[in-house]
Amino acid sequence: MAVIIVLSVSIAAPQGSTRPETGTYIKDIDQNGSGVLVIHNNWRMDTVAVLADQNVRPLTAVFIRAKESLNITGIKDGNYNLYFTVGNYWDAEDRKFDSVFGYYRYSSPLSFKTTDIGDELEYSIYELDLYEAAGSNFLPDYFQFPDLR
């Protein structure tokens, strides 16, 4: 299942040299599920992707550098809200960007499900392409962004 996410953002400033590597987990829980989330960050700025439960409690938060991709594996069955923060100059101590371009929430929960069919497993895979454009697949309303501290 492929999902395309389109956001309108301004041109980013150059990144600092202390940027985390793509795949650096900021927050993580036990990953013993089968679900997979693939994110292609085609923006010119870094992002942190956050999977949160229905109570906006972050379960997984991971750094993705500009123009890089990441596979998040081991996602347990369940419904998760997907959030992104986009910016420059990640502050690892405060767990936020010093220069934030935006906070976003995907419009509907991602539903991960694993089915045992004999000697094989069928499981959910979501693939997201993030890129700059004039439109958006994100909710235009106000929302609480998960607290990563």
C-alpha positions in Angstrom: 0.0 0.0 0.0 1.6 3.3 -1.1 0.7 6.7 0.4 2.0 10.0 -1.0 2.2 12.9 1.5 2.6 16.4 0.0 3.4 19.4 2.0 4.0 23.1 1.2 7.2 24.4 2.9 9.8 27.1 2.5 13.4 26.6 1.4 15.5 25.3 4.2 18.7 26.7 5.6 21.9 24.6 5.5 22.1 21.8 8.0 24.6 21.7 10.9 27.3 19.1 11.1 26.0 17.5 14.3 22.9 16.1 12.6 21.9 12.6 13.7 22.2 9.8 11.1 19.1 8.6 9.3 17.6 5.8 11.4 18.7 7.3 14.8 15.8 6.5 17.2 14.8 9.3 19.4 12.2 7.2 21.1 11.5 3.5 20.7 9.5 0.7 22.2 10.0 -3.1 21.8 9.9 -3.9 18.1 8.6 -7.4 18.0 5.8 -7.0 15.5 5.8 -7.7 11.7 4.6 -4.3 10.3 6.8 -2.2 8.1 6.7 1.6 7.5 9.0 2.9 4.7 9.5 6.7 4.5 11.3 8.5 1.7 12.2 12.0 2.8 12.4 13.9 -0.4 12.4 17.3 1.4 15.4 19.6 1.5 15.2 19.5 5.3 15.4 16.8 8.0 12.3 15.3 9.6 11.4 13.2 12.6 8.7 10.7 12.0 6.6 9.7 15.1 4.2 6.8 15.4 1.9 7.4 18.4 -1.0 5.6 20.0 -4.5 7.1 20.1 -3.6 9.0 23.3 -0.8 10.8 21.4 1.8 8.9 23.4 4.9 8.5 21.1 5.8 4.9 20.6 8.5 5.3 18.0 10.3 8.5 16.8 13.1 8.3 14.3 15.3 10.9 12.6 15.4 10.9 8.7 17.9 13.2 7.0 16.9 15.3 4.0 16.8 13.3 0.7 17.2 9.9 2.5 14.9 6.9 3.1 14.3 4.6 6.1 12.5 1.3 6.8 10.9 1.1 10.2 10.4 -2.6 11.0 8.9 -4.6 13.8 5.7 -2.6 14.2 3.2 -4.4 16.3 -0.4 -4.8 15.2 -2.6 -1.8 16.0 -3.8 1.6 14.8 -1.2 4.4 15.0 -1.3 8.1 14.3 1.6 9.3 12.2 3.2 12.7 12.9 6.2 14.6 11.4 8.2 17.5 12.6 10.4 19.2 9.9 13.3 21.5 10.5 17.0 22.2 10.9 19.5 21.9 13.7 18.2 19.0 15.8 18.7 19.5 19.6 19.2 16.0 21.0 18.8 17.1 24.6 15.5 18.9 24.1 14.4 16.4 21.4 13.2 19.1 18.9 14.5 21.1 16.0 16.0 24.6 16.9 14.5 25.8 13.6 11.1 24.3 13.1 9.3 24.5 9.7 6.2 22.7 10.9 4.4 20.0 12.7 2.2 17.6 10.7 -0.2 14.8 11.3 -1.3 12.3 8.6 -5.0 12.5 8.0 -6.0 8.9 9.1 -4.5 6.3 11.4 -2.2 3.6 9.9 -3.6 0.2 10.7 -1.0 -2.6 11.0 -2.3 -6.1 11.0 -0.6 -9.5 10.8 -2.3 -12.7 9.6 -1.0 -16.2 10.0 -1.8 -18.2 6.9 -0.3 -21.6 7.3 3.4 -21.5 7.2 3.5 -17.8 6.1 2.7 -14.4 7.6 0.9 -11.6 5.8 1.6 -8.2 7.4 1.0 -4.5 6.7 3.5 -2.4 4.8 3.1 1.3 4.3 5.3 3.3 2.0 5.3 7.1 2.3 6.9 9.7 -0.1 7.4 13.1 1.5 8.1 15.9 -0.9 7.5 19.6 -1.2 4.6 20.8 -3.2 1.6 23.2 -3.1 -0.9 20.8 -1.6 -1.1 18.6 1.5 -2.5 15.2 2.6 -2.2 16.3 6.2 -5.1 17.5 8.4 -5.4 21.3 8.4 -6.8 21.4 11.9 -5.1 21.9 15.3 -3.7 18.9 17.0 -1.4 18.0 19.9 2.1 16.9 18.7 3.5 14.0 20.7 5.9 15.0 23.5 9.3 13.4 22.6 11.0 14.2 26.0 
